[in-house]
Amino acid sequence: MSDTSPTPVRKTPLNETHRALGARMVDFAGWDMPVQYHGVVEEHLAVRTHAGLFDVSHMGEIEIRGAEALAAVQRLTCNDAARLAPGLAQYSAFTTEKGTFVDDIIVYCMARDRYFICVNASNASKDFAWVESHLPKGVTALNRSDEFAQIAIQGPEAEAILRGLTEADIHALKAFSFAESRVAGVPALVARTGYTGEDGFELYCESSRAAELWGTLMGVGAPFGLTPCGLGARDTLRLEACLMLYGNDIDDTTTVLEAGLNFILKLDKGEFIGRDALARQKASGAARRLVAFEMVERGIARHGYPAQVDGAEAGHVTSGTFTPFLKKNLGMAYLPAAAAREGREFDVIIRGKPTRARVVKSPHYKRPAKSAGGST
C-alpha cells in the first residue's frame, strides 16, 4: 500500500516573520513563501530606487569537498571553475549529456578543495542526487540546504545599509566576490550577487539566526527606504533584467547555447558533462534562440503562450509581464534563429488572438553605472 498523504509544505526560518508583517503567502515549489507584502509594484520600485529585502532561504546549498574538488566541479559544470580563487563566485550550470540544464547555479570558491554551490529550490534534491552520482572517488558532496538561511538585500542603498553592520570591506567587494564575516553580529557569508538587476548582496547565515538578522536589517534599513519584498517583485525584477528562471526560461529541454548563455560555456577548459553535444551545436548553430521582446500591440504575454512567425507557430513565450519600472509589456521567448534578430516582429497568441511583438536587445533593464560619489 502506498502512502497517499500530501507532502507537507515546507517553511523557511522566516515564516513567522513574514506572517507578522502581513505578507500574502503562497505555495511556491512546495514552500510556504511570501508573494507580496504591500504590492508587487511598490516592492519592485523600492528595489530599483532604494532597497528591498528578500527571504530566499528556500534555495538549496550543496558543498563539494576533497583534494580533487576542483576537478569534480569542472566535470559537473560548464563554466571554468579553475578561474575562481577563494573569495570569488561564478554563475554556471549543471548540464546533461545533451547540453541541456540540470540547473543553473552559483559556484562559490571557499578553497581549492571546497566549493559551495547555490542551487534552485525546486531542484535541490534532484541536483544533490545528480551531483552524488557523478562524483569521483575521494570527493564528498554535502546537502547543507537545511543549515542555511539566505537573505538578499538588493538596490542602490544596499551597500550603505550594510556598511555599518559588518567588518567586511563590502565597498571593495566586486560583483561575484564574497567575504566570510559577521553582519550585525551574525556569522554570514556576504556575497555581492543577486537576482534583480540591481547592486546588492546575498547573505548566507545559520537558519537559527535568520530572524535576528532580518530584524536588524529592517531596523537599520528603514531610513534608507528598505522594503520587505516577496516573490512577485523578485519575478518582475529578474524579468526586467532578463535573468533566467529555471522551469520557465531554461530546463532540461533547452541548451546553454539556445538560452544565449554563451558566456558560461567554456568548451576549451576540458571535458565536462554535455561538452560534446554543446560543441556540436556551437559548430552547427542552434536552431532556436531565447530572445527578449516587447509588445507592439496591447496585451501581456504570459509563460507558455504560442509565438508565430509569419503566421506559422514557431515557438513560445517563456516569461512575460508588465514591468513596473520600465512600464512596458515585456517578455522572453524561444524563436527560430532566423527570426531572432533585433527588430524582427512576430505574433504572440493571447487568448486566441495574434498580438504583435518585436525582438529587442537584451536585457530590458541595465542599472546605471555608479558615479564617482558611489551612488547610482
DRENDREN-997485 format. One record per residue: z, y, x of N, C-alpha, C in turn; residue in one letter. Coordinates in steps of 0.1 Angstrom, whole numbers, padded with zeros to 4 digits, always signed. Atoms other than C-alpha are relative to their C-alpha. Example, Ala and Ser with C-alpha at 12.3 -4.5 7.8 and 13.67 -1.06 7.14 Angstrom:
2
+0000-0012+0009+0078-0045+0123+0000+0012+0009A+0000-0011-0009+0071-0011+0137+0008+0011-0008S
END
This chain:
376
+0000-0012+0009+0000+0000+0000+0000+0012+0009M+0001-0012-0008-0010+0034+0014+0010+0011-0006S-0009-0011+0004+0013+0065+0013-0009+0011-0005D+0009-0010+0006-0004+0089-0011+0008+0014-0001T-0008-0013+0002+0024+0116-0009-0007+0011+0008S+0007-0011-0007+0010+0150+0001+0006+0004+0013P-0005-0004-0013+0013+0162+0036+0007+0014-0001T-0007-0012+0002+0040+0189+0038-0007+0012+0007P+0005-0012-0006+0028+0224+0045+0009+0004+0012V-0008-0004-0012+0039+0235+0080+0003+0015+0000R-0005-0014+0000+0058+0267+0087+0002+0004+0015K-0003-0005-0013+0059+0289+0118+0015+0004+0000T-0014-0005-0001+0093+0301+0131+0002+0014-0006P-0001-0014+0006+0085+0335+0115-0002-0001-0015L+0003+0001+0014+0080+0321+0080+0010+0009-0009N-0010-0007+0008+0113+0336+0066-0002+0015+0002E+0003-0014-0003+0104+0369+0083-0011+0006-0008T+0011-0004+0009+0071+0371+0065+0004+0002-0014H-0004+0000+0014+0087+0364+0032+0009+0012-0003R-0009-0011+0001+0114+0390+0038-0008+0013+0000A+0009-0012-0001+0086+0416+0045-0009+0001-0012L+0009+0000+0012+0069+0407+0012-0014-0004+0002G+0014+0004-0003+0039+0391+0027-0005-0009-0012A+0006+0009+0009+0015+0373+0004-0004-0012+0008R+0001+0012-0008+0015+0337+0017-0011-0009-0006M+0011+0009+0004-0014+0312+0016+0001-0013+0009V+0002+0012-0008-0021+0277+0028-0012+0001+0008D+0011-0001-0009-0042+0280+0059+0000-0012+0010F+0000+0011-0009-0052+0248+0076+0013-0008+0000A-0013+0007+0001-0020+0232+0064+0012+0007+0004G-0011-0008-0003+0002+0261+0074+0002+0011-0010W-0004-0010+0009+0021+0285+0052+0000+0013+0007D+0002-0012-0009+0008+0318+0066-0002+0013-0008M+0003-0013+0007+0007+0355+0056-0014+0004+0000P+0014-0004+0000-0027+0366+0045-0001+0016+0000V-0001-0015-0001-0016+0403+0040+0014+0004-0004Q-0013-0006+0003+0014+0425+0037-0002+0012-0010Y+0002-0012+0008+0002+0458+0023-0015+0002-0004H+0015-0001+0003-0036+0452+0021-0008-0002+0012G+0008+0003-0011-0063+0439+0043-0006+0013+0007V+0006-0012-0006-0080+0473+0047+0010+0009+0008V-0010-0007-0007-0048+0491+0056+0004-0006+0014E-0003+0007-0012-0039+0465+0082-0011+0000+0010E+0012-0001-0009-0074+0464+0096-0001+0014+0007H+0001-0014-0006-0074+0502+0101+0011+0003+0009L-0012-0002-0009-0039+0501+0116-0003-0005+0014A+0003+0005-0013-0052+0479+0144-0011+0008+0007V+0011-0008-0007-0083+0500+0151+0005+0014+0005R-0005-0014-0003-0063+0533+0152+0014+0000+0006T-0014+0000-0006-0027+0524+0162+0003-0014+0006H-0004+0014-0005-0014+0488+0165+0004-0009-0012A-0004+0010+0010-0009+0456+0145+0007-0011+0006G-0007+0011-0006+0014+0427+0149-0003-0013-0009L+0005+0013+0006+0002+0391+0141+0009-0011+0004F-0006+0013-0004+0020+0358+0139-0011-0010+0001D+0010+0010-0001-0004+0333+0153+0006-0013+0007V-0007+0012-0006+0022+0306+0161-0005-0013-0005S+0006+0012+0004+0001+0281+0142-0010-0005+0010H+0009+0005-0010-0022+0279+0172+0007-0010+0009M-0006+0011-0008-0018+0249+0195+0000+0003+0015G+0000-0002-0014-0009+0247+0231+0001-0014+0007E+0001+0012-0008-0018+0219+0255+0001+0003+0015I-0001-0002-0014-0007+0217+0291-0005-0012+0008E+0005+0011-0009-0025+0197+0318+0006+0002+0014I-0007+0000-0013-0006+0188+0349-0005-0011+0009R+0003+0011-0010-0012+0169+0381-0008+0006+0012G+0007-0005-0012-0027+0172+0416-0015+0002-0003A+0014-0001+0003-0062+0167+0400-0002+0007-0013E+0001-0007+0012-0056+0190+0371-0012+0009-0001A+0012-0008+0000-0083+0214+0381-0013-0008-0003L+0012+0008+0002-0109+0186+0383+0000-0005-0014A+0000+0004+0014-0098+0174+0349-0004+0011-0010A+0005-0012+0009-0102+0209+0333-0014+0002+0002V+0015-0002-0003-0136+0212+0350-0008-0010-0008Q+0007+0011+0007-0146+0179+0334+0000+0002-0015R-0002-0002+0014-0133+0189+0300-0006+0012-0006L+0005-0013+0005-0146+0224+0297-0013+0004+0006T+0013-0004-0005-0179+0242+0301+0000+0012+0009C-0001-0011-0009-0168+0273+0319+0005-0005+0013N-0004+0004-0014-0159+0273+0356+0015+0004+0003D-0015-0003-0001-0121+0270+0358+0003+0002+0015A-0003-0002-0015-0124+0270+0397+0001+0015+0003A-0001-0015-0003-0128+0308+0394+0013+0006-0004R-0013-0005+0004-0093+0311+0380+0010-0002+0011L-0012+0000-0009-0064+0320+0403+0012+0000-0010A-0012-0001+0008-0028+0317+0390+0001+0015-0005P-0001-0013+0006-0023+0346+0365-0013+0004-0007G+0013-0004+0007-0059+0346+0352-0003-0010-0011L+0003+0008+0012-0072+0333+0319-0015+0000-0002A+0015+0001+0002-0107+0323+0307-0003-0005-0014Q+0005+0005+0012-0125+0319+0274-0009-0012+0003Y+0008+0012-0004-0141+0284+0274-0001-0009-0013S+0001+0009+0011-0148+0254+0252+0001-0015+0005A+0002+0014-0002-0143+0217+0250-0013-0004-0007F+0013+0004+0005-0178+0202+0244-0002-0015-0002T+0004+0013+0001-0191+0170+0231-0011-0004+0009T+0011+0004-0008-0217+0149+0248-0013+0006-0004E+0011-0007+0005-0242+0167+0226-0001+0015+0003K-0001-0014-0003-0231+0201+0239+0005+0008-0012G-0006-0007+0011-0215+0210+0206+0015+0002+0002T-0014-0004-0002-0180+0223+0201+0010-0011-0005F-0012+0006+0005-0149+0201+0200+0009+0011-0004V-0008-0012+0004-0132+0235+0200-0003+0011+0010D+0001-0010-0010-0133+0269+0216+0015+0004+0004D-0014+0000-0006-0102+0276+0238+0002+0012+0009I-0003-0009-0012-0085+0299+0263+0008-0008+0010I-0007+0008-0011-0075+0283+0296+0008+0010+0009V-0008-0008-0009-0046+0299+0315+0004-0008+0012Y-0003+0007-0012-0042+0290+0351+0014+0004+0004C-0014-0002-0004-0004+0287+0358+0001-0003+0015M+0000+0004-0014-0010+0270+0391-0012-0009+0002A+0012+0009-0001-0038+0249+0406+0002-0014-0005R-0003+0014+0005-0020+0218+0394+0006+0001-0014D-0006-0001+0013-0010+0232+0360-0008+0011-0008R+0008-0009+0009-0032+0247+0332+0005-0001-0014Y-0006-0002+0014-0020+0260+0298-0012+0004-0009F+0013-0002+0008-0047+0258+0271+0004+0003-0015I-0003-0004+0014-0045+0276+0237-0012-0005-0008C+0011+0006+0008-0065+0257+0210+0002+0005-0014V-0001-0004+0014-0072+0264+0173+0009-0009-0007N-0011+0007+0008-0045+0255+0148-0005-0013-0006A+0005+0011+0008-0067+0232+0127-0004-0012+0009S+0006+0010-0009-0079+0214+0158+0011-0006+0010N-0010+0004-0011-0046+0209+0178+0001-0015+0002A-0003+0015-0002-0040+0172+0171-0013-0006+0004S+0012+0006-0004-0077+0164+0174-0003+0003+0015K+0002-0004-0013-0080+0183+0206+0008-0008+0010D-0009+0007-0009-0050+0167+0222-0004-0015+0002F+0004+0014-0001-0062+0132+0214-0013-0001+0008A+0013+0000-0008-0097+0141+0228+0003+0002+0015W-0003-0002-0014-0082+0155+0260+0006-0012+0006V-0006+0012-0006-0060+0125+0265-0010-0011+0003E+0009+0011-0001-0089+0101+0260-0010+0002+0012S+0010-0003-0011-0109+0119+0288+0007+0003+0013H-0008-0004-0012-0081+0124+0314-0002-0011+0011L+0000+0010-0011-0084+0107+0349+0014-0004+0003P-0014+0004-0004-0055+0088+0363+0007+0011+0009K-0007-0009-0008-0028+0109+0378+0001+0014-0006G+0000-0013+0007-0033+0138+0353+0007-0002-0013V-0007+0002+0012-0010+0143+0324-0003+0012-0010T+0001-0010+0011-0015+0162+0291+0012+0000-0009A-0012-0001+0008+0014+0175+0271-0004+0009-0012L+0002-0009+0012+0011+0188+0235+0013+0008-0002N-0012-0008+0000+0035+0217+0236+0000+0010-0012R+0003-0009+0011+0024+0232+0203+0013+0004-0008S-0013-0003+0008+0059+0229+0186+0010+0008+0008D-0009-0007-0009+0076+0245+0216-0001+0015-0001E+0003-0014-0001+0059+0279+0214-0003+0007-0013F+0005-0010+0010+0055+0308+0190-0009+0009+0008A+0009-0010-0006+0027+0332+0196-0001+0012-0009Q+0001-0013+0007+0028+0368+0186-0010+0009+0007I+0010-0009-0006-0002+0391+0191+0003+0014-0005A-0001-0015+0003+0002+0429+0193-0013+0006+0005I+0013-0004-0002-0032+0445+0191-0003+0014-0004Q+0003-0013+0003-0045+0480+0191+0002+0010+0011G-0001-0010-0011-0048+0512+0212+0014+0004+0004P-0014-0003-0004-0010+0517+0211+0008-0012+0005E-0008+0012-0004-0001+0481+0221+0006+0002+0013A-0006-0001-0014+0004+0489+0258+0012+0010-0001E-0011-0009+0001+0026+0519+0250+0012-0006-0006A-0012+0007+0007+0048+0498+0227+0007-0010+0009I-0005+0011-0009+0052+0470+0252+0006+0006+0013L-0003-0005-0014+0057+0492+0283+0015+0001+0002R-0015-0002-0002+0094+0499+0278+0008-0013-0003G-0007+0013+0004+0102+0463+0267-0001-0011+0010L+0002+0011-0010+0091+0443+0298+0000+0006+0014T+0001-0003-0014+0094+0444+0335-0014-0003+0006E+0013+0003-0005+0059+0431+0338-0008+0013+0001A+0008-0012-0002+0034+0457+0351-0012-0002-0009D+0011+0003+0010+0013+0454+0319-0012+0010+0002I+0011-0009-0002-0007+0485+0328-0010-0005+0010H+0008+0006-0010-0020+0466+0358-0007-0013-0004A+0006+0012+0004-0029+0436+0338-0014+0003-0006L+0013-0002+0005-0066+0435+0333-0003-0010-0011K+0004+0009+0011-0084+0417+0304-0001-0014+0006A-0001+0015-0004-0078+0379+0306+0008-0002+0013F-0010+0004-0010-0049+0381+0330+0013+0000-0007S-0013+0001+0006-0013+0374+0323+0011+0000+0010F-0011+0001-0009+0022+0375+0337+0011-0007-0008A-0012+0007+0005+0054+0354+0331+0011+0010+0002E-0010-0011-0001+0081+0379+0323+0010-0002-0012S-0009-0001+0012+0106+0389+0296-0005+0012-0008R+0003-0011+0009+0098+0410+0266+0013+0002-0009V-0012-0003+0008+0129+0426+0250+0011-0011+0003A-0010+0011-0004+0150+0400+0269-0004-0014-0003G+0004+0013+0004+0130+0371+0256-0011-0005+0010V+0010+0005-0010+0112+0350+0283-0014-0002-0008P+0013+0001+0007+0075+0352+0275-0012+0000+0010A+0013-0001-0007+0040+0347+0288-0007+0012-0006L+0007-0012+0005+0023+0381+0284-0014+0000+0004V+0015+0001-0004-0015+0378+0283-0007+0012-0007A+0009-0011+0006-0040+0407+0279-0012-0007-0006R+0010+0007+0008-0060+0387+0254+0001+0003-0014T-0001-0002+0014-0067+0389+0217-0012-0004-0008G+0010+0005+0008-0089+0383+0188-0004+0010-0011Y+0003-0010+0009-0095+0416+0172-0011+0010+0005T+0009-0010-0006-0119+0435+0195+0007+0012+0006G-0008-0011-0006-0091+0459+0205+0007-0005+0013E-0009+0003-0011-0070+0461+0236+0013-0006-0006D-0013+0006+0005-0037+0442+0232+0004-0012+0008G-0006+0011-0007-0016+0413+0242+0004-0011-0009F-0005+0012+0007-0007+0378+0231+0012-0005+0008E-0013+0004-0006+0029+0368+0237+0004-0014-0004L-0005+0013+0003+0040+0332+0240+0014-0001+0004Y-0014+0001-0003+0077+0326+0237+0006-0013-0007C-0006+0012+0007+0101+0298+0227+0001+0003-0015E+0000-0002+0015+0099+0292+0190+0013+0005-0005S-0014-0005+0005+0137+0298+0186+0002+0015+0002S-0002-0015-0002+0133+0334+0199-0010+0008-0007R+0011-0008+0005+0103+0344+0179+0004+0011-0010A-0004-0010+0010+0121+0362+0150+0007+0012+0007A-0007-0010-0007+0142+0381+0175-0011+0009+0007E+0010-0008-0006+0111+0392+0194-0008+0008-0010L+0007-0007+0010+0092+0401+0163+0008+0012-0005W-0009-0010+0005+0121+0422+0150+0000+0012+0010G-0001-0011-0010+0124+0442+0183-0014+0007+0001T+0014-0006+0000+0086+0448+0184-0002+0009-0011L+0002-0008+0012+0086+0461+0149+0008+0013+0000M-0009-0011-0001+0115+0484+0155-0005+0010+0010G+0005-0009-0010+0101+0499+0187-0013+0005-0003V+0014-0004+0003+0066+0500+0174-0002+0009-0012G+0001-0008+0012+0073+0518+0142-0005+0014+0002A+0004-0014-0002+0070+0553+0156-0015+0001+0005P+0014+0001-0005+0036+0542+0171-0010-0004-0011F+0009+0004+0011+0023+0531+0137-0002-0015+0000G+0001+0014+0000+0028+0494+0144+0001-0006-0014L+0000+0006+0013+0020+0474+0112-0001-0015+0000T+0002+0015+0001+0025+0437+0104-0013-0003-0007P+0014+0003+0005-0009+0421+0098-0001-0015-0003C+0002+0014+0004-0020+0389+0081-0013-0005+0004G+0012+0007-0004-0048+0365+0084-0013+0007-0006L+0011-0007+0005-0070+0386+0062-0006+0011+0009G+0005-0010-0009-0072+0415+0086-0005-0006+0013A+0004+0007-0012-0074+0391+0115-0015-0005-0001R+0014+0005+0002-0107+0377+0100-0010+0012-0001D+0010-0011+0001-0123+0411+0092-0001+0007+0014T+0001-0006-0014-0114+0424+0127-0008-0008+0009L+0008+0009-0009-0128+0394+0145-0014+0000-0003R+0014+0000+0004-0160+0395+0125-0006+0013+0004L+0005-0013-0004-0164+0432+0132-0004+0000+0015E+0002+0001-0015-0162+0423+0169-0009-0012+0003A+0008+0012-0002-0184+0392+0164+0007-0011+0009C-0008+0011-0007-0157+0368+0177-0001-0012-0008L+0003+0012+0007-0163+0332+0168+0013-0005-0008M-0011+0008+0008-0142+0313+0141-0005-0014-0001L+0003+0014+0000-0142+0276+0146+0000-0005-0015Y+0000+0005+0014-0152+0259+0113-0010+0009-0008G+0009-0008+0006-0173+0289+0103-0013+0002+0009N+0011-0004-0009-0195+0301+0132-0003-0011+0010D+0002+0011-0009-0191+0271+0155+0007-0012-0004I-0007+0012+0003-0182+0235+0151-0007-0011+0008D+0006+0011-0008-0193+0200+0163-0014-0003-0003D+0014+0001+0003-0228+0205+0149-0008+0012+0007T+0006-0012-0007-0235+0238+0169+0002+0000+0015T-0002+0000-0015-0241+0241+0206+0004+0013+0005T-0004-0013-0006-0228+0267+0230-0012+0009+0001V+0012-0009-0001-0264+0280+0235-0004+0005-0013L+0004-0005+0013-0271+0282+0198+0009+0011-0005E-0010-0010+0003-0239+0302+0194-0001+0013+0008A+0002-0012-0009-0251+0327+0221+0012+0002+0009G-0011-0001-0009-0220+0319+0242-0004-0004+0014L+0005+0004-0013-0241+0315+0274+0009+0004+0011N-0009-0004-0011-0215+0334+0294+0011-0010+0003F-0010+0010-0003-0191+0305+0291-0006-0013+0005I+0007+0013-0004-0217+0279+0302-0004+0001+0014L+0002+0000-0014-0217+0272+0339-0006-0013+0004K+0006+0012-0003-0242+0245+0345+0000-0004+0015L+0001+0003-0015-0241+0249+0383+0014-0004+0005D-0013+0003-0006-0204+0241+0386+0002-0015+0003K-0002+0015-0002-0209+0203+0385+0000-0006-0014G+0000+0008+0012-0206+0176+0359+0012+0004-0009E-0010-0001+0011-0187+0182+0326-0006-0007-0012F+0004+0006+0012-0189+0166+0292-0009+0009-0008I+0010-0007+0007-0220+0178+0274-0010+0008+0009G+0009-0008-0009-0237+0193+0306-0014-0004-0002R+0014+0005+0000-0268+0171+0304-0007+0005-0012D+0006-0005+0012-0275+0180+0268-0003+0015+0000A+0001-0015+0000-0269+0217+0273-0011+0004+0011L+0010-0003-0010-0291+0217+0305-0014-0002-0006A+0013+0003+0007-0320+0201+0284-0003+0011-0010R+0002-0010+0010-0315+0226+0256-0003+0014+0007Q+0003-0012-0006-0315+0255+0280-0014+0000+0006K+0013+0001-0005-0347+0243+0296-0011+0001-0011A+0010+0000+0011-0365+0238+0263+0002+0012-0009S-0002-0011+0009-0349+0267+0245+0006-0005-0014G-0006+0004+0012-0326+0265+0215-0009+0003-0012A+0008-0003+0011-0344+0262+0182+0005+0010-0010A-0007-0010+0009-0319+0284+0163+0010+0008+0008R-0010-0008-0006-0295+0311+0172+0009+0007-0010R-0009-0008+0008-0265+0328+0158-0002+0015+0002L+0003-0014-0002-0273+0364+0151+0010+0008-0008V-0007-0009+0008-0254+0394+0139-0009+0007-0010A+0009-0007+0009-0268+0411+0108+0008+0010-0008F-0005-0009+0010-0262+0440+0084-0008-0001-0013E+0007+0001+0013-0271+0440+0047-0008+0013-0001M+0008-0011+0003-0300+0463+0039+0001+0004-0015V-0002-0002+0014-0296+0459+0002+0015-0003-0004E-0014+0002+0004-0263+0459-0018+0003-0015-0001R-0005+0014+0001-0243+0427-0016+0008-0004+0012G-0008+0005-0011-0218+0409+0005-0004-0014+0003I+0004+0014-0003-0230+0378+0023+0013-0008+0004A-0012+0008-0002-0203+0350+0024-0004-0012+0008R+0002+0012-0007-0199+0319+0045-0007-0010-0009H+0007+0011+0007-0224+0292+0035-0012+0005-0008G+0012-0004+0008-0249+0314+0017-0013-0003+0008Y+0013+0003-0007-0285+0303+0025-0007+0013+0005P+0008-0011-0006-0308+0325+0046-0014-0004-0001A+0014+0002+0001-0345+0328+0040-0008+0009+0009Q+0009-0008-0008-0372+0340+0064-0014-0002-0006V+0013+0000+0006-0405+0349+0048+0000-0009-0012D+0000+0008+0012-0394+0332+0016+0004-0015+0002G-0004+0014-0002-0385+0298+0032+0014-0001+0005A-0014+0002-0005-0350+0286+0037+0000-0004+0015E+0001+0001-0015-0343+0289+0074+0014-0001+0007A-0013+0000-0007-0305+0290+0080+0011+0003-0010G-0011-0003+0009-0272+0300+0066+0009+0010+0006H-0010-0010-0004-0245+0327+0068+0012-0008+0005V-0012+0007-0005-0215+0316+0089+0012+0009-0004T-0011-0009+0003-0193+0347+0083-0006+0013-0006S+0004-0013+0005-0197+0379+0062+0010+0006-0008G-0010-0007+0008-0177+0406+0046-0003+0015+0001T+0000-0014-0002-0173+0443+0041+0010+0004+0010F-0009-0003-0011-0159+0457+0073+0007+0014-0002T-0007-0013+0004-0132+0484+0067-0002+0011+0010P+0002-0011-0010-0137+0504+0099-0014+0005+0000F+0014-0004-0001-0175+0504+0101-0005+0003-0014L+0004-0002+0014-0177+0505+0063-0014-0005-0003K+0013+0006+0002-0207+0482+0062+0002-0014-0005K+0000+0014+0003-0215+0448+0048-0007-0007+0011N+0004+0006-0012-0219+0427+0079+0002-0015+0001L-0003+0015-0001-0221+0391+0090-0007-0006+0012G+0007+0008-0010-0234+0364+0113-0006-0012-0007M+0007+0011+0006-0259+0337+0105-0008-0007+0011A+0009+0007-0009-0279+0310+0122-0014+0001-0006Y+0014-0001+0004-0317+0317+0121-0008-0007+0010L+0009+0006-0011-0347+0301+0138-0002+0010+0011P+0000-0009-0012-0350+0315+0173-0012+0011-0001A+0011-0009+0001-0384+0331+0164+0003+0012-0009A-0003-0011+0009-0367+0352+0137+0013+0007+0004A-0013-0005-0004-0336+0361+0157+0000+0013+0008A+0001-0013-0008-0349+0393+0174+0006+0011-0008R-0006-0012+0006-0331+0426+0167-0010+0007-0008E+0008-0007+0009-0346+0444+0138-0008-0008-0010G+0007+0010+0009-0361+0413+0121+0007+0000-0013R-0006+0001+0013-0355+0413+0084-0001-0014-0006E+0000+0013+0007-0346+0383+0063+0008+0001-0013F-0007+0000+0012-0330+0374+0030+0012-0009+0000D-0012+0008+0003-0295+0362+0021-0001-0003-0015V+0000+0003+0015-0294+0344-0012+0014+0001-0005I-0013-0004+0005-0265+0360-0030+0000-0003-0015I+0000+0004+0014-0258+0344-0064-0014-0002-0005R+0013+0004+0004-0293+0331-0065-0011+0011+0002G+0010-0011-0001-0310+0364-0057-0002+0003+0015K+0003-0004-0014-0328+0371-0023+0004+0015+0002P-0005-0013-0003-0310+0401-0008-0003+0004+0014T+0005-0003-0013-0324+0419+0022+0011+0003+0010R-0009-0002-0011-0306+0418+0055-0008+0002+0013A+0007-0004-0012-0315+0429+0091+0008-0005+0012R-0007+0004-0012-0307+0413+0125+0003+0013+0008V-0004-0012-0008-0287+0439+0146+0006-0005+0013V-0006+0003-0013-0273+0440+0181+0015-0005-0002K-0014+0005+0000-0240+0420+0187+0007+0006+0011S-0008+0001+0012-0212+0429+0185-0002+0012-0009P+0001-0012+0009-0210+0451+0154+0009+0011+0005H-0010-0010-0005-0180+0469+0169+0004-0003+0014Y-0005+0000-0014-0171+0476+0205+0009+0011+0003K-0010-0010-0001-0140+0495+0213-0004+0010+0010R+0004-0010-0010-0144+0528+0231+0007-0002+0014P-0006+0002-0014-0138+0528+0269+0013+0009+0001A-0012-0008-0001-0104+0541+0279-0003+0013+0008K+0001-0012-0007-0102+0577+0290+0009+0000+0012S-0009-0001-0012-0086+0588+0323+0014+0001-0004A-0014-0001+0005-0055+0595+0303+0006-0012-0005G-0005+0013+0004-0052+0560+0292-0001-0003-0015G+0001+0002+0014-0057+0565+0255-0015-0003-0003S+0014+0003+0005-0088+0555+0235-0004+0010-0010T
END
